[in-house]
């Protein structure tokens, strides 16, 4: 979770590898947290998966750790 003051700005899940069972679990918990904090996008950091999916009108971004680190200079 990344906060800006008291407001949750971004939710991040971390999962080394994703199979069907793991993906379902990660998405379910991320969607629940996104609903709680009224966010429309969530992030799952993985070893090597790079894709985006939409679930319940919410965008889930899967990003490899190395790419997230390169893009995350603002954190």
PyMOL Python script that loads the backbone (N, CA, C, O; Angstrom):
from pymol import cmd

cmd.read_pdbstr("""\
ATOM      1  N   UNK A   1       0.844  -1.152   0.000  1.00  0.00           N
ATOM      2  CA  UNK A   1       0.000   0.000   0.000  1.00  0.00           C
ATOM      3  C   UNK A   1       0.906   1.235   0.000  1.00  0.00           C
ATOM      4  O   UNK A   1       1.858   1.328   0.774  1.00  0.00           O
ATOM      5  N   UNK A   2       0.591   2.157  -0.867  1.00  0.00           N
ATOM      6  CA  UNK A   2       1.304   3.423  -0.918  1.00  0.00           C
ATOM      7  C   UNK A   2       0.309   4.509  -0.540  1.00  0.00           C
ATOM      8  O   UNK A   2      -0.773   4.602  -1.118  1.00  0.00           O
ATOM      9  N   UNK A   3       0.684   5.326   0.431  1.00  0.00           N
ATOM     10  CA  UNK A   3      -0.215   6.364   0.931  1.00  0.00           C
ATOM     11  C   UNK A   3       0.320   7.741   0.578  1.00  0.00           C
ATOM     12  O   UNK A   3       1.524   7.961   0.441  1.00  0.00           O
ATOM     13  N   UNK A   4      -0.613   8.642   0.441  1.00  0.00           N
ATOM     14  CA  UNK A   4      -0.311  10.054   0.265  1.00  0.00           C
ATOM     15  C   UNK A   4      -1.066  10.759   1.391  1.00  0.00           C
ATOM     16  O   UNK A   4      -2.277  10.961   1.302  1.00  0.00           O
ATOM     17  N   UNK A   5      -0.358  11.126   2.431  1.00  0.00           N
ATOM     18  CA  UNK A   5      -1.028  11.600   3.636  1.00  0.00           C
ATOM     19  C   UNK A   5      -1.780  10.438   4.260  1.00  0.00           C
ATOM     20  O   UNK A   5      -1.195   9.384   4.509  1.00  0.00           O
ATOM     21  N   UNK A   6      -3.058  10.615   4.513  1.00  0.00           N
ATOM     22  CA  UNK A   6      -3.886   9.538   5.053  1.00  0.00           C
ATOM     23  C   UNK A   6      -4.582   8.732   3.961  1.00  0.00           C
ATOM     24  O   UNK A   6      -5.159   7.681   4.240  1.00  0.00           O
ATOM     25  N   UNK A   7      -4.534   9.211   2.730  1.00  0.00           N
ATOM     26  CA  UNK A   7      -5.227   8.571   1.610  1.00  0.00           C
ATOM     27  C   UNK A   7      -4.374   7.473   0.980  1.00  0.00           C
ATOM     28  O   UNK A   7      -3.191   7.673   0.706  1.00  0.00           O
ATOM     29  N   UNK A   8      -4.989   6.311   0.754  1.00  0.00           N
ATOM     30  CA  UNK A   8      -4.304   5.223   0.060  1.00  0.00           C
ATOM     31  C   UNK A   8      -4.270   5.563  -1.419  1.00  0.00           C
ATOM     32  O   UNK A   8      -5.315   5.751  -2.042  1.00  0.00           O
ATOM     33  N   UNK A   9      -3.086   5.642  -1.976  1.00  0.00           N
ATOM     34  CA  UNK A   9      -2.884   6.047  -3.369  1.00  0.00           C
ATOM     35  C   UNK A   9      -2.786   4.838  -4.304  1.00  0.00           C
ATOM     36  O   UNK A   9      -3.253   4.893  -5.442  1.00  0.00           O
ATOM     37  N   UNK A  10      -2.179   3.746  -3.824  1.00  0.00           N
ATOM     38  CA  UNK A  10      -1.966   2.580  -4.679  1.00  0.00           C
ATOM     39  C   UNK A  10      -1.881   1.324  -3.823  1.00  0.00           C
ATOM     40  O   UNK A  10      -1.335   1.338  -2.719  1.00  0.00           O
ATOM     41  N   UNK A  11      -2.440   0.220  -4.365  1.00  0.00           N
ATOM     42  CA  UNK A  11      -2.348  -1.083  -3.708  1.00  0.00           C
ATOM     43  C   UNK A  11      -1.420  -1.975  -4.513  1.00  0.00           C
ATOM     44  O   UNK A  11      -1.502  -2.030  -5.740  1.00  0.00           O
ATOM     45  N   UNK A  12      -0.540  -2.670  -3.813  1.00  0.00           N
ATOM     46  CA  UNK A  12       0.437  -3.531  -4.479  1.00  0.00           C
ATOM     47  C   UNK A  12       0.426  -4.905  -3.811  1.00  0.00           C
ATOM     48  O   UNK A  12       0.559  -5.022  -2.593  1.00  0.00           O
ATOM     49  N   UNK A  13       0.265  -5.935  -4.629  1.00  0.00           N
ATOM     50  CA  UNK A  13       0.430  -7.315  -4.200  1.00  0.00           C
ATOM     51  C   UNK A  13       1.762  -7.791  -4.776  1.00  0.00           C
ATOM     52  O   UNK A  13       2.171  -7.336  -5.844  1.00  0.00           O
ATOM     53  N   UNK A  14       2.429  -8.686  -4.090  1.00  0.00           N
ATOM     54  CA  UNK A  14       3.674  -9.256  -4.590  1.00  0.00           C
ATOM     55  C   UNK A  14       3.525 -10.766  -4.601  1.00  0.00           C
ATOM     56  O   UNK A  14       3.170 -11.379  -3.594  1.00  0.00           O
ATOM     57  N   UNK A  15       3.802 -11.359  -5.765  1.00  0.00           N
ATOM     58  CA  UNK A  15       3.675 -12.813  -5.921  1.00  0.00           C
ATOM     59  C   UNK A  15       4.750 -13.275  -6.898  1.00  0.00           C
ATOM     60  O   UNK A  15       4.762 -12.851  -8.054  1.00  0.00           O
ATOM     61  N   UNK A  16       5.648 -14.138  -6.444  1.00  0.00           N
ATOM     62  CA  UNK A  16       6.775 -14.569  -7.268  1.00  0.00           C
ATOM     63  C   UNK A  16       6.321 -15.194  -8.586  1.00  0.00           C
ATOM     64  O   UNK A  16       6.725 -14.753  -9.662  1.00  0.00           O
ATOM     65  N   UNK A  17       5.489 -16.210  -8.494  1.00  0.00           N
ATOM     66  CA  UNK A  17       5.001 -16.850  -9.725  1.00  0.00           C
ATOM     67  C   UNK A  17       3.483 -16.955  -9.662  1.00  0.00           C
ATOM     68  O   UNK A  17       2.894 -17.056  -8.586  1.00  0.00           O
ATOM     69  N   UNK A  18       2.871 -16.929 -10.825  1.00  0.00           N
ATOM     70  CA  UNK A  18       1.406 -16.935 -10.919  1.00  0.00           C
ATOM     71  C   UNK A  18       0.947 -18.163 -11.696  1.00  0.00           C
ATOM     72  O   UNK A  18       1.316 -18.358 -12.854  1.00  0.00           O
ATOM     73  N   UNK A  19       0.137 -18.988 -11.037  1.00  0.00           N
ATOM     74  CA  UNK A  19      -0.596 -20.026 -11.744  1.00  0.00           C
ATOM     75  C   UNK A  19      -2.077 -19.685 -11.593  1.00  0.00           C
ATOM     76  O   UNK A  19      -2.413 -18.668 -10.986  1.00  0.00           O
ATOM     77  N   UNK A  20      -2.949 -20.502 -12.125  1.00  0.00           N
ATOM     78  CA  UNK A  20      -4.380 -20.186 -12.114  1.00  0.00           C
ATOM     79  C   UNK A  20      -4.918 -20.000 -10.692  1.00  0.00           C
ATOM     80  O   UNK A  20      -5.666 -19.060 -10.427  1.00  0.00           O
ATOM     81  N   UNK A  21      -4.536 -20.894  -9.786  1.00  0.00           N
ATOM     82  CA  UNK A  21      -5.008 -20.829  -8.402  1.00  0.00           C
ATOM     83  C   UNK A  21      -4.462 -19.582  -7.700  1.00  0.00           C
ATOM     84  O   UNK A  21      -5.198 -18.887  -6.999  1.00  0.00           O
ATOM     85  N   UNK A  22      -3.190 -19.307  -7.889  1.00  0.00           N
ATOM     86  CA  UNK A  22      -2.561 -18.141  -7.274  1.00  0.00           C
ATOM     87  C   UNK A  22      -3.164 -16.855  -7.821  1.00  0.00           C
ATOM     88  O   UNK A  22      -3.424 -15.921  -7.064  1.00  0.00           O
ATOM     89  N   UNK A  23      -3.386 -16.802  -9.121  1.00  0.00           N
ATOM     90  CA  UNK A  23      -3.945 -15.605  -9.740  1.00  0.00           C
ATOM     91  C   UNK A  23      -5.333 -15.305  -9.182  1.00  0.00           C
ATOM     92  O   UNK A  23      -5.652 -14.155  -8.881  1.00  0.00           O
ATOM     93  N   UNK A  24      -6.146 -16.331  -9.048  1.00  0.00           N
ATOM     94  CA  UNK A  24      -7.496 -16.146  -8.498  1.00  0.00           C
ATOM     95  C   UNK A  24      -7.430 -15.577  -7.083  1.00  0.00           C
ATOM     96  O   UNK A  24      -8.175 -14.657  -6.747  1.00  0.00           O
ATOM     97  N   UNK A  25      -6.546 -16.120  -6.258  1.00  0.00           N
ATOM     98  CA  UNK A  25      -6.395 -15.655  -4.877  1.00  0.00           C
ATOM     99  C   UNK A  25      -5.906 -14.206  -4.833  1.00  0.00           C
ATOM    100  O   UNK A  25      -6.440 -13.389  -4.083  1.00  0.00           O
ATOM    101  N   UNK A  26      -4.893 -13.893  -5.635  1.00  0.00           N
ATOM    102  CA  UNK A  26      -4.331 -12.541  -5.637  1.00  0.00           C
ATOM    103  C   UNK A  26      -5.358 -11.515  -6.123  1.00  0.00           C
ATOM    104  O   UNK A  26      -5.484 -10.441  -5.535  1.00  0.00           O
ATOM    105  N   UNK A  27      -6.083 -11.835  -7.176  1.00  0.00           N
ATOM    106  CA  UNK A  27      -7.090 -10.920  -7.707  1.00  0.00           C
ATOM    107  C   UNK A  27      -8.216 -10.713  -6.703  1.00  0.00           C
ATOM    108  O   UNK A  27      -8.664  -9.586  -6.493  1.00  0.00           O
ATOM    109  N   UNK A  28      -8.669 -11.788  -6.088  1.00  0.00           N
ATOM    110  CA  UNK A  28      -9.773 -11.688  -5.131  1.00  0.00           C
ATOM    111  C   UNK A  28      -9.409 -10.739  -3.979  1.00  0.00           C
ATOM    112  O   UNK A  28     -10.200  -9.868  -3.617  1.00  0.00           O
ATOM    113  N   UNK A  29      -8.226 -10.910  -3.413  1.00  0.00           N
ATOM    114  CA  UNK A  29      -7.846 -10.053  -2.291  1.00  0.00           C
ATOM    115  C   UNK A  29      -7.567  -8.617  -2.734  1.00  0.00           C
ATOM    116  O   UNK A  29      -7.858  -7.672  -2.001  1.00  0.00           O
ATOM    117  N   UNK A  30      -7.008  -8.455  -3.925  1.00  0.00           N
ATOM    118  CA  UNK A  30      -6.732  -7.112  -4.429  1.00  0.00           C
ATOM    119  C   UNK A  30      -8.029  -6.360  -4.727  1.00  0.00           C
ATOM    120  O   UNK A  30      -8.150  -5.182  -4.391  1.00  0.00           O
ATOM    121  N   UNK A  31      -8.993  -7.023  -5.351  1.00  0.00           N
ATOM    122  CA  UNK A  31     -10.300  -6.404  -5.643  1.00  0.00           C
ATOM    123  C   UNK A  31     -10.995  -5.993  -4.343  1.00  0.00           C
ATOM    124  O   UNK A  31     -11.578  -4.911  -4.262  1.00  0.00           O
ATOM    125  N   UNK A  32     -10.933  -6.846  -3.344  1.00  0.00           N
ATOM    126  CA  UNK A  32     -11.551  -6.533  -2.054  1.00  0.00           C
ATOM    127  C   UNK A  32     -10.931  -5.265  -1.457  1.00  0.00           C
ATOM    128  O   UNK A  32     -11.649  -4.388  -0.977  1.00  0.00           O
ATOM    129  N   UNK A  33      -9.613  -5.170  -1.489  1.00  0.00           N
ATOM    130  CA  UNK A  33      -8.927  -3.977  -0.966  1.00  0.00           C
ATOM    131  C   UNK A  33      -9.215  -2.749  -1.827  1.00  0.00           C
ATOM    132  O   UNK A  33      -9.366  -1.647  -1.300  1.00  0.00           O
ATOM    133  N   UNK A  34      -9.292  -2.929  -3.147  1.00  0.00           N
ATOM    134  CA  UNK A  34      -9.602  -1.811  -4.044  1.00  0.00           C
ATOM    135  C   UNK A  34     -11.000  -1.264  -3.752  1.00  0.00           C
ATOM    136  O   UNK A  34     -11.212  -0.051  -3.767  1.00  0.00           O
ATOM    137  N   UNK A  35     -11.944  -2.158  -3.489  1.00  0.00           N
ATOM    138  CA  UNK A  35     -13.290  -1.719  -3.108  1.00  0.00           C
ATOM    139  C   UNK A  35     -13.242  -0.930  -1.800  1.00  0.00           C
ATOM    140  O   UNK A  35     -13.870   0.122  -1.677  1.00  0.00           O
ATOM    141  N   UNK A  36     -12.500  -1.439  -0.837  1.00  0.00           N
ATOM    142  CA  UNK A  36     -12.394  -0.794   0.482  1.00  0.00           C
ATOM    143  C   UNK A  36     -11.832   0.626   0.381  1.00  0.00           C
ATOM    144  O   UNK A  36     -12.306   1.537   1.060  1.00  0.00           O
ATOM    145  N   UNK A  37     -10.809   0.809  -0.481  1.00  0.00           N
ATOM    146  CA  UNK A  37     -10.155   2.109  -0.593  1.00  0.00           C
ATOM    147  C   UNK A  37     -10.604   2.911  -1.819  1.00  0.00           C
ATOM    148  O   UNK A  37     -10.033   3.956  -2.134  1.00  0.00           O
ATOM    149  N   UNK A  38     -11.631   2.408  -2.502  1.00  0.00           N
ATOM    150  CA  UNK A  38     -12.225   3.083  -3.659  1.00  0.00           C
ATOM    151  C   UNK A  38     -11.190   3.402  -4.748  1.00  0.00           C
ATOM    152  O   UNK A  38     -11.096   4.531  -5.229  1.00  0.00           O
ATOM    153  N   UNK A  39     -10.425   2.377  -5.115  1.00  0.00           N
ATOM    154  CA  UNK A  39      -9.432   2.507  -6.176  1.00  0.00           C
ATOM    155  C   UNK A  39      -9.888   1.733  -7.400  1.00  0.00           C
ATOM    156  O   UNK A  39     -10.568   0.714  -7.281  1.00  0.00           O
ATOM    157  N   UNK A  40      -9.515   2.215  -8.572  1.00  0.00           N
ATOM    158  CA  UNK A  40      -9.915   1.570  -9.826  1.00  0.00           C
ATOM    159  C   UNK A  40      -8.791   0.744 -10.442  1.00  0.00           C
ATOM    160  O   UNK A  40      -8.994   0.068 -11.451  1.00  0.00           O
ATOM    161  N   UNK A  41      -7.590   0.798  -9.829  1.00  0.00           N
ATOM    162  CA  UNK A  41      -6.451   0.066 -10.377  1.00  0.00           C
ATOM    163  C   UNK A  41      -5.617  -0.514  -9.244  1.00  0.00           C
ATOM    164  O   UNK A  41      -5.443   0.105  -8.195  1.00  0.00           O
ATOM    165  N   UNK A  42      -5.101  -1.726  -9.482  1.00  0.00           N
ATOM    166  CA  UNK A  42      -4.213  -2.382  -8.530  1.00  0.00           C
ATOM    167  C   UNK A  42      -3.029  -2.981  -9.263  1.00  0.00           C
ATOM    168  O   UNK A  42      -3.082  -3.176 -10.478  1.00  0.00           O
ATOM    169  N   UNK A  43      -1.970  -3.272  -8.544  1.00  0.00           N
ATOM    170  CA  UNK A  43      -0.728  -3.769  -9.125  1.00  0.00           C
ATOM    171  C   UNK A  43      -0.329  -5.074  -8.462  1.00  0.00           C
ATOM    172  O   UNK A  43      -0.404  -5.214  -7.241  1.00  0.00           O
ATOM    173  N   UNK A  44       0.100  -6.038  -9.288  1.00  0.00           N
ATOM    174  CA  UNK A  44       0.675  -7.283  -8.794  1.00  0.00           C
ATOM    175  C   UNK A  44       2.090  -7.353  -9.348  1.00  0.00           C
ATOM    176  O   UNK A  44       2.288  -7.413 -10.561  1.00  0.00           O
ATOM    177  N   UNK A  45       3.075  -7.347  -8.454  1.00  0.00           N
ATOM    178  CA  UNK A  45       4.472  -7.465  -8.870  1.00  0.00           C
ATOM    179  C   UNK A  45       4.830  -8.944  -8.880  1.00  0.00           C
ATOM    180  O   UNK A  45       4.591  -9.661  -7.908  1.00  0.00           O
ATOM    181  N   UNK A  46       5.410  -9.392  -9.999  1.00  0.00           N
ATOM    182  CA  UNK A  46       5.723 -10.799 -10.201  1.00  0.00           C
ATOM    183  C   UNK A  46       7.180 -10.971 -10.633  1.00  0.00           C
ATOM    184  O   UNK A  46       7.922 -10.002 -10.790  1.00  0.00           O
ATOM    185  N   UNK A  47       7.559 -12.226 -10.819  1.00  0.00           N
ATOM    186  CA  UNK A  47       8.903 -12.502 -11.334  1.00  0.00           C
ATOM    187  C   UNK A  47       9.031 -12.051 -12.788  1.00  0.00           C
ATOM    188  O   UNK A  47       9.994 -11.376 -13.152  1.00  0.00           O
ATOM    189  N   UNK A  48       8.041 -12.434 -13.627  1.00  0.00           N
ATOM    190  CA  UNK A  48       8.209 -12.153 -15.054  1.00  0.00           C
ATOM    191  C   UNK A  48       6.924 -11.888 -15.833  1.00  0.00           C
ATOM    192  O   UNK A  48       6.978 -11.688 -17.046  1.00  0.00           O
ATOM    193  N   UNK A  49       5.779 -11.881 -15.170  1.00  0.00           N
ATOM    194  CA  UNK A  49       4.506 -11.690 -15.877  1.00  0.00           C
ATOM    195  C   UNK A  49       4.259 -10.207 -16.121  1.00  0.00           C
ATOM    196  O   UNK A  49       4.401  -9.385 -15.216  1.00  0.00           O
ATOM    197  N   UNK A  50       3.886  -9.877 -17.359  1.00  0.00           N
ATOM    198  CA  UNK A  50       3.635  -8.485 -17.746  1.00  0.00           C
ATOM    199  C   UNK A  50       2.341  -8.459 -18.549  1.00  0.00           C
ATOM    200  O   UNK A  50       2.340  -8.754 -19.745  1.00  0.00           O
ATOM    201  N   UNK A  51       1.232  -8.103 -17.885  1.00  0.00           N
ATOM    202  CA  UNK A  51      -0.058  -8.038 -18.576  1.00  0.00           C
ATOM    203  C   UNK A  51      -1.010  -7.177 -17.771  1.00  0.00           C
ATOM    204  O   UNK A  51      -0.729  -6.815 -16.628  1.00  0.00           O
ATOM    205  N   UNK A  52      -2.140  -6.853 -18.382  1.00  0.00           N
ATOM    206  CA  UNK A  52      -3.206  -6.111 -17.718  1.00  0.00           C
ATOM    207  C   UNK A  52      -4.513  -6.847 -17.956  1.00  0.00           C
ATOM    208  O   UNK A  52      -4.755  -7.362 -19.048  1.00  0.00           O
ATOM    209  N   UNK A  53      -5.352  -6.893 -16.934  1.00  0.00           N
ATOM    210  CA  UNK A  53      -6.683  -7.478 -17.055  1.00  0.00           C
ATOM    211  C   UNK A  53      -7.676  -6.543 -16.378  1.00  0.00           C
ATOM    212  O   UNK A  53      -7.309  -5.745 -15.515  1.00  0.00           O
ATOM    213  N   UNK A  54      -8.931  -6.651 -16.779  1.00  0.00           N
ATOM    214  CA  UNK A  54     -10.004  -5.887 -16.145  1.00  0.00           C
ATOM    215  C   UNK A  54     -10.948  -6.881 -15.482  1.00  0.00           C
ATOM    216  O   UNK A  54     -11.450  -7.802 -16.126  1.00  0.00           O
ATOM    217  N   UNK A  55     -11.184  -6.685 -14.191  1.00  0.00           N
ATOM    218  CA  UNK A  55     -12.069  -7.545 -13.412  1.00  0.00           C
ATOM    219  C   UNK A  55     -13.014  -6.632 -12.639  1.00  0.00           C
ATOM    220  O   UNK A  55     -12.571  -5.754 -11.899  1.00  0.00           O
ATOM    221  N   UNK A  56     -14.307  -6.841 -12.813  1.00  0.00           N
ATOM    222  CA  UNK A  56     -15.317  -6.015 -12.115  1.00  0.00           C
ATOM    223  C   UNK A  56     -15.069  -4.521 -12.344  1.00  0.00           C
ATOM    224  O   UNK A  56     -15.154  -3.718 -11.415  1.00  0.00           O
ATOM    225  N   UNK A  57     -14.765  -4.166 -13.585  1.00  0.00           N
ATOM    226  CA  UNK A  57     -14.485  -2.771 -13.962  1.00  0.00           C
ATOM    227  C   UNK A  57     -13.280  -2.173 -13.232  1.00  0.00           C
ATOM    228  O   UNK A  57     -13.175  -0.955 -13.093  1.00  0.00           O
ATOM    229  N   UNK A  58     -12.382  -3.025 -12.774  1.00  0.00           N
ATOM    230  CA  UNK A  58     -11.161  -2.583 -12.124  1.00  0.00           C
ATOM    231  C   UNK A  58      -9.963  -3.150 -12.894  1.00  0.00           C
ATOM    232  O   UNK A  58      -9.960  -4.315 -13.294  1.00  0.00           O
ATOM    233  N   UNK A  59      -8.965  -2.315 -13.090  1.00  0.00           N
ATOM    234  CA  UNK A  59      -7.783  -2.715 -13.850  1.00  0.00           C
ATOM    235  C   UNK A  59      -6.738  -3.319 -12.906  1.00  0.00           C
ATOM    236  O   UNK A  59      -6.356  -2.717 -11.902  1.00  0.00           O
ATOM    237  N   UNK A  60      -6.288  -4.530 -13.262  1.00  0.00           N
ATOM    238  CA  UNK A  60      -5.220  -5.208 -12.535  1.00  0.00           C
ATOM    239  C   UNK A  60      -4.008  -5.250 -13.460  1.00  0.00           C
ATOM    240  O   UNK A  60      -4.077  -5.789 -14.564  1.00  0.00           O
ATOM    241  N   UNK A  61      -2.906  -4.680 -13.000  1.00  0.00           N
ATOM    242  CA  UNK A  61      -1.677  -4.643 -13.779  1.00  0.00           C
ATOM    243  C   UNK A  61      -0.690  -5.624 -13.156  1.00  0.00           C
ATOM    244  O   UNK A  61      -0.385  -5.539 -11.967  1.00  0.00           O
ATOM    245  N   UNK A  62      -0.196  -6.551 -13.965  1.00  0.00           N
ATOM    246  CA  UNK A  62       0.868  -7.463 -13.553  1.00  0.00           C
ATOM    247  C   UNK A  62       2.162  -6.926 -14.142  1.00  0.00           C
ATOM    248  O   UNK A  62       2.242  -6.625 -15.333  1.00  0.00           O
ATOM    249  N   UNK A  63       3.173  -6.811 -13.290  1.00  0.00           N
ATOM    250  CA  UNK A  63       4.422  -6.228 -13.765  1.00  0.00           C
ATOM    251  C   UNK A  63       5.603  -6.979 -13.151  1.00  0.00           C
ATOM    252  O   UNK A  63       5.603  -7.262 -11.953  1.00  0.00           O
ATOM    253  N   UNK A  64       6.611  -7.304 -13.971  1.00  0.00           N
ATOM    254  CA  UNK A  64       7.815  -7.931 -13.421  1.00  0.00           C
ATOM    255  C   UNK A  64       8.537  -6.965 -12.473  1.00  0.00           C
ATOM    256  O   UNK A  64       8.533  -5.752 -12.684  1.00  0.00           O
ATOM    257  N   UNK A  65       9.146  -7.515 -11.443  1.00  0.00           N
ATOM    258  CA  UNK A  65       9.825  -6.697 -10.451  1.00  0.00           C
ATOM    259  C   UNK A  65      10.859  -5.768 -11.075  1.00  0.00           C
ATOM    260  O   UNK A  65      10.925  -4.590 -10.723  1.00  0.00           O
ATOM    261  N   UNK A  66      11.662  -6.282 -11.990  1.00  0.00           N
ATOM    262  CA  UNK A  66      12.732  -5.465 -12.582  1.00  0.00           C
ATOM    263  C   UNK A  66      12.157  -4.241 -13.298  1.00  0.00           C
ATOM    264  O   UNK A  66      12.737  -3.157 -13.244  1.00  0.00           O
ATOM    265  N   UNK A  67      11.008  -4.422 -13.972  1.00  0.00           N
ATOM    266  CA  UNK A  67      10.388  -3.316 -14.694  1.00  0.00           C
ATOM    267  C   UNK A  67       9.787  -2.303 -13.712  1.00  0.00           C
ATOM    268  O   UNK A  67       9.912  -1.094 -13.907  1.00  0.00           O
ATOM    269  N   UNK A  68       9.144  -2.798 -12.671  1.00  0.00           N
ATOM    270  CA  UNK A  68       8.578  -1.919 -11.660  1.00  0.00           C
ATOM    271  C   UNK A  68       9.673  -1.085 -10.990  1.00  0.00           C
ATOM    272  O   UNK A  68       9.486   0.107 -10.746  1.00  0.00           O
ATOM    273  N   UNK A  69      10.806  -1.706 -10.697  1.00  0.00           N
ATOM    274  CA  UNK A  69      11.917  -0.970 -10.081  1.00  0.00           C
ATOM    275  C   UNK A  69      12.446   0.127 -11.000  1.00  0.00           C
ATOM    276  O   UNK A  69      12.775   1.223 -10.546  1.00  0.00           O
ATOM    277  N   UNK A  70      12.526  -0.176 -12.291  1.00  0.00           N
ATOM    278  CA  UNK A  70      13.005   0.833 -13.233  1.00  0.00           C
ATOM    279  C   UNK A  70      12.030   2.006 -13.348  1.00  0.00           C
ATOM    280  O   UNK A  70      12.450   3.151 -13.514  1.00  0.00           O
ATOM    281  N   UNK A  71      10.737   1.721 -13.260  1.00  0.00           N
ATOM    282  CA  UNK A  71       9.708   2.752 -13.428  1.00  0.00           C
ATOM    283  C   UNK A  71       9.365   3.483 -12.134  1.00  0.00           C
ATOM    284  O   UNK A  71       8.682   4.507 -12.170  1.00  0.00           O
ATOM    285  N   UNK A  72       9.822   2.981 -11.008  1.00  0.00           N
ATOM    286  CA  UNK A  72       9.367   3.481  -9.707  1.00  0.00           C
ATOM    287  C   UNK A  72      10.339   4.435  -9.042  1.00  0.00           C
ATOM    288  O   UNK A  72      10.577   4.328  -7.838  1.00  0.00           O
ATOM    289  N   UNK A  73      10.891   5.337  -9.775  1.00  0.00           N
ATOM    290  CA  UNK A  73      11.852   6.273  -9.193  1.00  0.00           C
ATOM    291  C   UNK A  73      11.182   7.274  -8.273  1.00  0.00           C
ATOM    292  O   UNK A  73      11.862   7.894  -7.456  1.00  0.00           O
ATOM    293  N   UNK A  74       9.850   7.458  -8.377  1.00  0.00           N
ATOM    294  CA  UNK A  74       9.157   8.430  -7.529  1.00  0.00           C
ATOM    295  C   UNK A  74       8.927   7.918  -6.126  1.00  0.00           C
ATOM    296  O   UNK A  74       8.590   8.713  -5.248  1.00  0.00           O
ATOM    297  N   UNK A  75       9.091   6.617  -5.864  1.00  0.00           N
ATOM    298  CA  UNK A  75       8.861   6.063  -4.536  1.00  0.00           C
ATOM    299  C   UNK A  75      10.166   6.084  -3.813  1.00  0.00           C
ATOM    300  O   UNK A  75      10.239   5.664  -2.658  1.00  0.00           O
TER     301      UNK A  75
END
""", "prot")
cmd.dss("prot")
cmd.show_as("cartoon", "prot")
cmd.util.cbc("prot")
cmd.orient("prot")
